[in-house]
Amino acid sequence: MITFSVSLDVDTTTAKLTEAILAVPMGLVAHINGQANAAKRGLTVPSDQILEVFRPDFAVRVWQADKRAGIDIPLRIHVYEADGKTWVAMRSPGAVFAPYNNALLDQIAAELQPIFDKILACLTPYKKTP
């Protein structure tokens, strides 16, 4: 799991990530705003948002490699508030596809990792995964 804190609020962090996602280019498949959804029910919760990110050409390749892996796409970036800080968390593409033990999925993950590194690099202090 890639996890790091940033010195921005959740909304600003999410906005920066969204800009980076579109610039790469990847697709923002969904933006789930947890606190806004909770507020619709009269509930107050700390900031919590999820960005679902992928692209159709990668999706088709995932399905061709192993249809079961479709459950694991799009990939998700979780931005949330905890302990007075804003946190960003994401399972790396390699970690997401590793359970399938499939060389084609491993290749897709290897192509996706630098794309997601670039997305996350719009935030400080993110460092590329080893």
Salt bridges, closest charged atoms under 4 A:
ASP48 OD1 - HIS78 NE2 3.02
GLU52 OE2 - ARG76 NE 3.20
ASP57 OD1 - ARG55 NE 2.73
ASP66 OD2 - ARG68 NH2 2.63
GLU111 OE2 - ARG61 NH2 2.74
